[in-house]
Amino acid sequence: MSFCFNFDVPASSVKSDGVHGHGLQDEKKDKAAASPQDNTEPAEPAKEAKEHLLPSDPQFLLADAVSETVTIGTLPPLHFLNETVFEKTAPEREDDERILSRTAEQRSDLIPGVYEGGLKVWECTYDLLEIIEKDGETFGGKAVLDLGCGAGLLGILALKRGARHIHFQDYNSTVIEQLTVPTVLLNCQEDDDIESEDDTEGRGKGKAQEKDGCEKTLKEKQGVKDGSPPPKKIALGQSQHLSKCRFFSGDWSTFLDLILKTGPQPKYDIIFTSETIYNTAYYPVLHETLHKLLAPGGLVYLATKSHYFGVGGGLHLFESFVEQTGTFSVDHLWDGDEGLQRHVVVLRFKKPEDTGVGPIRDSCQ
Ligand SMILES: C[S@@+](CC[C@H](N)C(=O)[O-])C[C@H]1O[C@@H](n2cnc3c(N)ncnc32)[C@H](O)[C@@H]1O
């Protein structure tokens, strides 16, 4: 899909009074500050959050999968569905939210409050994967949230690297059902196959064996592409990896309400969020979500462009917002300087006792 930002927002729906009283419009010294015209209000009421439960045998969700693989350094290969398939097969797909038809009509990557861009993998996701590879972040036993996940590659990496559980959230239920879940399945299937083969062959885990796994993966992936199933599969319904995952769609404010209700009190050790700060109107609820859901000592990895033209948000405005609220410190892990600038930053609580909700209990289930 070669769509671009295309915010054709009626003048009456454009906010002109700053963003929810946080004074972002006062950032006049900021070259990249959003003008009122940039600030984009959702065109429709926010989508109510819901959890998506998987069918007991979800294998059929991969029936027509056409996948691609990204391999970064020593990270395990990550598979995801080819985005052009959505465009080509839109008429045959279930599209209750009408996002496939509307993005095609409007040739836009984003329609605020309708479609928030999750049907493709955005480039800052790759930046963050590279930083994780360089920094050697470990995930063993951690509770992870991929917030605004799209395909969910960041969460999938955590899953492959031994996270305790991973929650995937995207605004659109169509994205969760047609991209995130199949992409997780694609990756789980491979890992479960590799593990079951290792069990059968009595091999332990290690680098050489990982290499073996990669070679096999390519063959298997080809099998998916050709429509001929790979020779051996364990039922995805029994996948150990899959049992660690939960999937949610909906607006951040209702997602927060929903997740806070699903006690015990959820807290995530790591929250990934890539290309989610393009719209300043969402900053208050995004910040609140991070504040309430991050565990003390936890980290928010945020990957973003410096500025989102036509939408108005960007890193400097978000950093100003974070600074005003005083909850998190922001450290830059990587600042790209070619073309449109991109960044990876990490947020952590200034004071661990400053977490959003009551006494600290266990991380999420
Ligand atoms: C541009 S996409 C990025 C997708 C993915 N993280 C990537 O890097 O490929 C932005 C994502 O942010 C999420 N998002 C944006 N605004 C949101 C909101 N108000 N509530 C919930 N999710 C939102 C959507 O799920 C959407 O998929």
The ligand as a Gaussian input file, in Angstrom:
#p B3LYP/6-31G(d) Opt

LIG

0 1
 C        0.782000       4.172000      12.553000
 S        0.149000       2.777000      13.345000
 C        1.623000       1.961000      13.922000
 C        1.470000       0.481000      13.979000
 C        2.686000      -0.284000      14.499000
 N        2.989000       0.080000      15.856000
 C        3.891000      -0.114000      13.607000
 O        4.843000       0.582000      14.000000
 O        3.909000      -0.714000      12.538000
 C       -0.438000       3.523000      14.851000
 C       -1.124000       2.571000      15.803000
 O       -1.446000       3.291000      16.991000
 C       -2.674000       2.836000      17.505000
 N       -3.470000       3.989000      17.930000
 C       -3.358000       5.258000      17.507000
 N       -4.232000       6.040000      18.153000
 C       -4.919000       5.250000      19.004000
 C       -5.942000       5.483000      19.953000
 N       -6.465000       6.696000      20.169000
 N       -6.407000       4.440000      20.675000
 C       -5.895000       3.213000      20.479000
 N       -4.917000       2.925000      19.600000
 C       -4.432000       3.937000      18.863000
 C       -3.359000       2.043000      16.429000
 O       -3.558000       0.770000      16.926000
 C       -2.405000       2.012000      15.271000
 O       -2.208000       0.728000      14.776000

